[in-house]
Amino acid sequence: MVRWVAAVAVITLTAGCSLLVGQEPAQRTVTLVAHDSFVVDPRLLAEFEQRSGIHVEVRTSGDAGELANKLVLSKAAPLGDVAYGVDSTFASRTLREGVFAPYRAADADQGPHRYAQDRQNRLTAVDVADVCVNIDTEWFAAHRMPEPATLRDLTEPRYRGLLAVPDPTTSSPGLAFLLGTVAAFGDPGWQQYWRELAANDVKLSSGWEEAYNQDFSAAAEHGPRPIVLSYASSPAAEVGDDGKPRTKALLDTCYRQVEYAGVLAGAKDPQGAGQLVDFLLSREFQRQAPEQMYVYPAVDGVPLPPNWSASAPLPPRPAELPASEVERNRDRWVQQWRTLVRG
C-alpha cells in the first residue's frame, strides 16, 4: 500500500534503517517488518523506546502483498519480531502458513476485536484503510458532467476512458477492488462486470502510485483520467487553499481493508514484540496514524483530524467478504481476472 506522508515532523523509515532520537541505544532491539507506507512521528517512537528500553529497528518490505509473500517465504527464519501492514486481502494466507504467533494485545477489546481473523489472536487490527473509487470533482464540474456514484455507473458509456485502476495481480488496492466487485455482483457475476469495464476502456496500471499520480487528473501531474481507485481517506490529502477537498471518495464503491500487526512465530524477543504491538494500539500511536499514514484508527474513541468529517469520513457500509471465502477463492478469482482482462 502506498499513501501520502505528512510534511511536518515525520520521517519515513526505509529498508534496514532505525530511528533513535536524543537517547543512548537501548539494550534490547525489536525488529518491525512493515510495508513501505509505515510512518510514525519520530518523537513518539523515541518516547516509546525510552520508556520501554526497546530499540525499534524498522525494515520495510514493499506493499502489503509483497510483505505477505516475504513473510511466508521467510517463516522458517523470520525477518524480524513483529510485522505490520498485512491487510485483510492477504491475512488469511499468512495465518494458514503459520507466520504469526498467538498474542492478545492489551487494547484488543477496544475496537480491534471486531476485525479479528482467528480465535488465536495471531493478528491484531491496527487501522482501517478502505479502498474506494475517487473522483476529481473540479473536472466533473468543469465538464458539466454528472458524477458517478456506484460501481455500476462506471460501465456507462458517458464514463468511457475516464477510470484508472491498479492491476489486482500486482497491487493490494487493486486486489481489494476486485474483491469488492465479487461482493457487489457475486460469483460469477463479477466477470460480466469486468467485461463491461474493459469495454469501457478502463486503464490498468501496475500499482496505486502509477494510477493515482500519473493517471488521475487531480494529482500533481494532472493525468487524463478523473476517476481513480484510491482510498476513502485520499481526499484529506487533496484539500485546496480554500480548505475544501478537490476530490471525493464514492462511499458506495468501498471495500473494507484492515491492516494488522502480529508477533512473528520464531521471534527472537517475543516479549518485546508484544510490547511493540501494544504500542501500535496505544492511543498516542492511534491518534497520529491518520495524519501520518492516512488511515482510520482501529481503536474506539480515537478522534479523526477535524477536517476529515467533511473530506474523508469513514465509509458507513463498505463491502466485505468473509476471510475464509477470500482464502478459498482468491487465487482462482485472480487467475480468472487475468484470463478475462489480460487474455
Secondary structure by P-SEA (a helix, b strand, c coil): cbbbbbcccbbbbcccbbbbcccccccbbbbbbbcccccccaaaaaaaaaaacbbbbbbbcccaaaaaaaaaaaccccccccccccccccaaaaaaacccccccccccccccccccccccccccccbbbbbbbbbaaaaaaaacbbbbcccccccccccccccccccccccaaaaaaaaaaaaacccaaaaaaaaaaaaaccccccccccccccccccccccccccbbbbccccccccccccccccccccccbbbbbbbbcccccccccaaaaaaaaaaaacaaaaaaccccccccccccccccccccccccccccbbbbccaaaaaacaaaaaaaaaaaccc
